[in-house]
Amino acid sequence: MELGPLLRKAQVLPADAAGAVLVGRAWIAGDPGGPSPVLVRGEDVLDLSSLAPTVAQLLERYDLAAQLATLDGLPSVGRIDALLAASAAGPGSAARTRFLAPVDLQVIKASGVTFVTSLLERVIEEQARGDPAQAQAIRARIDTLVGGDLSAIRPGSEAAMALKKTLVEQGAWSQYLEVGIGPDAEIFTKCPPLASVGLGADIGILRSSTWNNPEPEVVLVVNARGEVVGATLGNDVNLRDVEGRSALLLGRAKDNNASSAIGPFVRLFDGRFTIDTVRAADVALRVEGDDGYTLEGVSSLSKISRDPLEIVRHAMNENHQYPDGLALYLGTMFAPIQDRDTPGQGFTHKPGDRVTISTPSLGALVNRVRYCDEIEPWQFGAGALMRNLAQRGLLKH
């Protein structure tokens, strides 16, 4: 199934794109070609490599949003319609001027189990073993501890620790509940720097996986000073069967060829777009298969159990420094259970699925699912980037 019809300005750009400061990254065709930070302004995509050779370095500039809003004289890479059309994966796409993931040297981190309400409901269902009356009794005991509002649970609080004690006594404790309501957030490395794919790219699942799904998330972008400078969208592709076998297989379940998608652009924080916009975002997911199957869902950041800035502090602090910054997936409350083929087997991807993750303030990230071993291997790492920038005369900054 082709992505072209979904890679249009009306679908991809934020609803208020005219007033948004959108930083991206593009592969600029040429001899030699190479990646550059870019700015989307109106119909034009403008080259920012004269300011900084990488997005990571660009985001270290103070008051960047205000600078970019008024900066003139930047060379054009091309029209946005042309770059969007060129961004669809397929024959010859690697040689075209096209969009890439909008981050480069940043470490790609992710947080998990950040929506306690949905997590506890799954625990309740598991403990009740299909008995609605028993489920109601378990829920009532939990409600007594938290005042009837599961969303009010604050991880690490006295109420959360009391709930932990109750769940342990009922034999319902798990490692997922530990990071869901305990004092320490789950933070893991999703993939190496430069391994994420962007808008229009293929995303990967293993052939051996029979139960996997997309994870639609907001991704915060943090500079080396620990400042959250903007946000974008991400797909934390997950192999549920692999992770379900053992939490120690998290790397196998999460970090595979093209298993991290980020994009379409980093929207910088300014007077129009702030962390409060992120806190209120509803992230929509749509999966369309070649078999006619359609799946839709929504993950609401307003229901997150740890504030986004608190999650950042768990990821980057006096014990964890990242001199090139980081991009941090905030987690999702969406776990698709709608049957696709066999009743009771739930959802899993099939090759060819088109996945669209969207929210009005950030636009849409669109990708196509393929097997990891069919996707172009990742070969452009940090060493290749440094050689390319040197060849293009961009390492003077």
Residue pairs with C-beta under 8 A, 6 or more apart in sequence:
1 288
1 289
1 290
1 352
1 353
1 354
1 368
2 88
3 88
3 89
3 200
3 354
3 366
3 367
3 368
4 85
4 88
6 12
6 354
6 356
6 364
6 366
7 84
7 85
7 87
7 88
7 199
7 200
7 366
8 81
8 84
9 17
9 80
9 81
9 84
11 356
11 358
11 363
11 364
11 366
12 84
12 199
12 264
12 363
12 364
12 366
13 20
13 22
13 40
13 80
13 264
13 363
14 20
14 22
14 267
14 360
14 361
14 362
14 363
15 360
15 361
16 272
16 360
16 361
17 40
17 363
18 42
19 272
20 267
20 272
20 273
20 361
21 39
21 65
21 68
21 69
21 267
21 268
21 270
21 273
22 39
22 40
22 265
22 266
22 267
22 268
23 37
23 38
23 39
23 40
23 48
23 55
23 58
23 59
23 68
23 102
23 230
23 265
23 266
23 267
23 268
24 37
24 38
24 39
24 40
24 45
24 99
24 100
24 102
24 263
24 264
24 265
24 266
25 35
25 36
25 37
25 38
25 55
25 99
25 100
25 101
25 102
25 103
25 104
25 198
26 35
26 36
26 38
26 45
26 77
26 83
26 97
26 98
26 99
26 100
27 33
27 34
27 35
27 94
27 96
27 97
27 98
27 99
27 100
28 34
28 35
28 36
28 47
28 77
28 97
29 95
29 96
29 97
32 388
32 391
32 392
33 95
33 97
34 388
34 389
34 391
34 392
35 100
35 104
35 380
35 385
35 388
36 47
36 48
36 49
36 53
36 77
36 394
37 47
37 48
37 49
37 51
37 52
37 53
37 54
37 55
37 58
38 45
38 46
38 47
38 48
38 77
39 45
39 46
39 48
39 68
39 71
39 74
40 46
40 80
40 265
43 79
43 80
43 81
44 76
44 78
44 79
44 80
45 76
45 77
45 78
45 79
45 80
45 83
46 74
46 75
46 76
46 77
47 74
47 75
47 76
47 77
48 58
48 68
48 74
49 392
49 394
50 74
50 75
51 58
51 61
51 397
52 58
52 60
52 61
52 397
53 389
53 394
53 395
53 397
54 104
54 105
54 385
54 389
55 102
55 103
55 104
55 105
55 106
55 266
56 103
56 104
56 105
56 106
56 223
56 224
56 324
56 325
57 105
57 397
58 64
59 221
59 223
59 229
59 230
59 266
59 325
60 223
60 224
60 225
60 325
61 67
64 229
64 268
65 268
65 269
65 270
66 270
68 268
69 270
77 83
77 97
78 97
82 97
83 97
83 98
83 99
84 99
84 199
84 200
86 93
86 96
86 97
86 98
87 93
87 98
87 99
87 198
87 199
87 200
87 201
88 200
89 200
89 201
89 202
89 368
93 200
94 376
98 200
99 198
99 199
99 200
99 263
99 264
100 197
100 198
101 196
101 197
101 198
101 201
101 261
101 262
101 263
102 198
102 232
102 262
102 263
102 264
102 265
102 266
103 193
103 196
103 221
103 232
103 262
103 266
103 327
104 193
104 194
104 385
105 193
105 194
105 324
105 325
105 382
105 385
106 193
106 221
106 222
106 322
106 324
106 325
106 326
106 327
107 189
107 192
107 193
107 322
107 324
107 325
107 326
107 327
108 189
108 190
108 191
108 192
108 193
108 195
108 196
108 260
108 262
108 326
108 327
108 329
109 187
109 188
109 189
109 190
109 315
109 326
109 327
109 328
109 329
110 187
110 188
110 189
110 190
110 217
110 236
110 254
110 328
110 329
110 331
111 185
111 186
111 187
111 306
111 311
111 314
111 315
111 328
111 329
111 330
111 331
112 176
112 179
112 186
112 188
112 331
113 119
113 176
113 177
113 179
113 180
113 186
113 331
114 180
114 185
114 304
114 305
114 306
114 311
114 330
114 331
115 299
115 303
115 304
115 305
115 331
115 332
115 333
116 150
116 151
116 153
116 155
116 180
116 181
116 305
117 150
117 151
117 153
117 303
117 305
117 333
118 303
118 333
118 335
119 176
119 177
119 180
120 142
120 150
120 153
120 180
121 150
122 335
123 167
123 172
123 174
123 177
124 135
124 138
124 139
124 142
125 135
126 172
127 134
127 135
127 138
127 170
127 171
127 172
128 134
128 135
128 138
138 170
141 166
142 150
142 163
142 166
143 149
143 150
145 159
145 162
145 163
145 166
146 152
146 153
146 159
146 163
151 303
151 305
152 159
153 159
153 160
153 163
153 181
153 305
154 160
154 305
155 180
155 181
155 182
155 183
155 185
155 305
155 306
156 181
156 182
156 183
156 184
160 181
160 182
163 181
164 173
164 177
164 181
164 182
167 173
167 177
175 247
176 247
178 184
179 185
179 186
180 305
181 305
184 314
185 306
185 310
185 311
185 314
185 315
187 311
187 314
187 315
188 250
188 254
189 255
190 196
190 236
190 254
190 255
190 259
190 260
190 329
191 254
191 255
191 259
191 260
192 381
193 324
193 382
194 378
194 380
194 381
194 382
194 385
195 260
195 378
195 381
196 260
196 261
196 262
196 327
197 203
197 258
197 260
197 261
197 262
197 367
198 261
198 262
198 263
198 264
199 263
199 264
199 365
199 366
199 367
200 366
200 367
201 258
201 261
201 367
201 368
202 258
202 367
202 368
202 369
202 370
202 374
202 375
202 376
203 214
203 235
203 237
203 258
203 259
203 261
203 355
203 367
203 368
203 369
203 370
204 237
204 256
204 257
204 258
204 259
204 369
204 370
204 371
204 372
204 375
205 212
205 237
205 239
205 256
205 259
205 349
205 351
205 369
205 370
205 371
205 372
206 212
206 239
206 242
206 256
206 371
206 372
207 371
207 372
207 373
209 239
209 241
209 242
209 348
210 241
210 348
211 239
211 240
211 241
211 244
211 345
211 346
211 348
212 237
212 238
212 239
212 240
212 241
212 348
212 349
213 238
213 240
213 335
213 336
213 347
213 348
213 349
214 235
214 236
214 237
214 238
214 285
214 287
214 349
214 355
214 357
215 235
215 236
215 237
215 238
215 329
215 332
215 334
216 233
216 234
216 235
216 283
216 284
216 285
216 297
216 299
216 332
216 334
216 357
217 233
217 234
217 235
217 236
217 283
217 299
217 329
217 330
217 331
217 332
217 357
218 231
218 232
218 233
218 234
218 278
218 281
218 283
218 301
218 308
218 329
218 330
218 359
218 362
219 231
219 232
219 233
219 234
219 262
219 327
219 328
219 329
219 330
220 228
220 230
220 231
220 278
220 308
220 311
220 312
220 327
220 328
220 330
221 228
221 229
221 230
221 231
221 232
221 266
221 325
221 326
221 327
221 328
222 228
222 229
222 312
222 315
222 316
222 322
222 325
222 326
222 327
222 328
223 229
223 325
224 321
224 322
224 323
224 324
224 325
226 312
226 316
226 317
228 269
228 275
228 308
228 309
228 312
229 266
229 268
229 269
230 266
230 267
230 268
230 269
230 273
231 266
231 267
231 269
231 273
231 278
231 362
232 262
232 263
232 264
232 265
232 266
232 267
232 327
232 362
232 365
233 262
233 263
233 264
233 283
233 357
233 358
233 359
233 362
233 363
233 364
233 365
234 260
234 261
234 262
234 327
234 329
234 357
234 365
235 260
235 261
235 262
235 355
235 357
235 365
235 367
236 254
236 260
236 329
236 332
237 254
237 256
237 259
237 260
237 261
238 253
238 254
239 252
239 253
239 254
239 256
240 253
242 249
242 252
242 253
243 249
243 250
243 253
243 254
256 372
257 372
257 373
257 375
257 377
257 378
258 370
258 372
258 375
258 378
259 372
261 365
261 367
262 327
262 365
263 365
264 363
264 364
264 365
265 362
265 363
267 273
267 361
267 362
269 275
273 361
275 308
275 309
277 361
278 301
278 308
278 361
279 301
279 302
279 304
279 307
279 308
280 301
280 302
281 300
281 301
281 359
281 361
281 362
282 298
282 299
282 300
282 301
282 302
282 359
283 298
283 299
283 300
283 301
283 332
283 334
283 357
283 358
283 359
284 296
284 297
284 298
284 356
284 357
284 358
284 359
285 295
285 296
285 297
285 298
285 299
285 334
285 355
285 356
285 357
286 294
286 295
286 296
286 355
286 356
286 358
287 293
287 294
287 295
287 296
287 336
287 349
287 353
287 354
287 355
287 356
288 294
288 353
288 354
288 356
289 340
289 350
289 352
289 353
289 354
290 350
290 352
290 353
291 350
293 340
293 350
295 336
295 338
295 340
295 347
297 334
297 336
298 334
299 332
299 333
299 334
300 333
301 308
301 330
303 333
304 330
304 331
304 333
306 314
308 330
311 328
311 330
311 331
312 328
315 326
315 328
316 322
316 326
336 346
336 347
337 346
337 347
338 346
338 347
339 345
339 346
339 347
340 346
340 347
340 348
340 350
349 369
350 369
351 369
351 370
351 371
351 374
352 368
352 369
352 370
353 368
353 369
354 366
354 367
354 368
354 369
355 366
355 367
355 368
355 369
356 364
356 365
356 366
357 364
357 365
357 366
358 364
358 365
380 388
386 395
389 395
